Amino acid sequence: MDISGTAAELEIDEEEYRSLLRLFTRTAANELVQIELAIRSADCVEVAHIAHSLKGASASLGLTEFFAIAESLDAAARTRVLSGADASIALLKREIDQISESIIVGGS
């Protein structure tokens, strides 16, 4: 992940962007726990609501891969199809890990 480049594209200071990414990863991790609970109870409305929120937050931060996965999960939940949701959650968790790693190693 190119933190410096993305911060420049978003026209914000790199340290501010890192701070926003730290907040995003914490919040997203908590929201994924809530999505997992909603999936277990087959609550498509809640899955779609949280996925939509994650989609918007990731879009505003230029996290295109996270956005695409969240968008797919949102669409699936809106059509009441949760069969691939666990795989999407695993991919979103991996994205969070990669974002966190980028913050730590300086965005290389």
N, C-alpha and C positions, 0 to 999 in steps of 0.2 A: 504494500500500500504506500502510495506516495503522499505522505501527509503534507509536505511542503507544497507540492504542486496542487493538491486539492484545496488547501487553504488559500492559495493564490487565486485559483479559479472561483472560489466562493467569496473572494475579496475580504477575507478576515485574517487577523494575525495568527501566525502558526501556533503560538502558545495558547491562544484563545480556542483555536480549533482542537488542539490536544485536550484541553479542559472539557470541551463539548463532547469529544469522543469518550473520555473517561465517564462522564455522566451518562452518555448513551449506552455504553457497555453495561454499566451497573443497572440502569433502568431496564434495558432489553433483557438482561439475564433474569430479572425478577418477573418481567412480563411473560417470558417463556415458561416459567414455572406455572403461571396462571393459565397459559394456553394448554399446557400438558394436563392440568386438572380439568379444563373444559373439554379436552379431547376424550379423557377417560369417562366423562359423564355425557358424551355425545352432544354437547352444547354448541352447536354450529354458530349460533348467534354470537356467543361470547368469543369463540375462536376468531370469527370474522372481525369482530370489534377490535380485539387486541392486535390481530395481524394488520388491520387497516392502520391502526395507530403506529405500529412499528414501520410500516411501509412509508408513512408520511415523514416520520422522524429520520429514517435512513435516507430518504430522497433529499431532505433539506440539508443533509450532511454530505451528500455526494457519494453515498455508499451504494453503488449501483448493483453489486452482486447481492448484498443483503436485501436491497429493495426488490430485486427480481424474485427472490425466494419468498419474501413476505407477500408480495403481490400474488404469487401463485397460491400460497396458502389461503389468502383472503378470498380469492376467486373460488377455490375448492370449497371452502366453508360456506360461501354464499350459495353454492349449488348443492349444499348438504352432502358433500362427499369428503369424508375425512380419512379414507383408506390410506392415502399416502402422507398423512399429516406428520406421523412420527419421523419419516425420512426428512421432511422439510424442517422439523424442529432440530434434528441432528445437524443439518446443513447450517441452520442459523446459529447454533451453538459454535460450530466450527468457525463461522465468520466472526463471531464475537471474540473467540480466542485469537484469530488472526489480527483483528483490529487492536486488541490489547497488546499483542506482541509488537505490533508496529509502533505503538505508543512508547513501549519500553525501549526498543532498539533504535529509536530515533527516526522512525518512518522510512527506513531504507527499503 
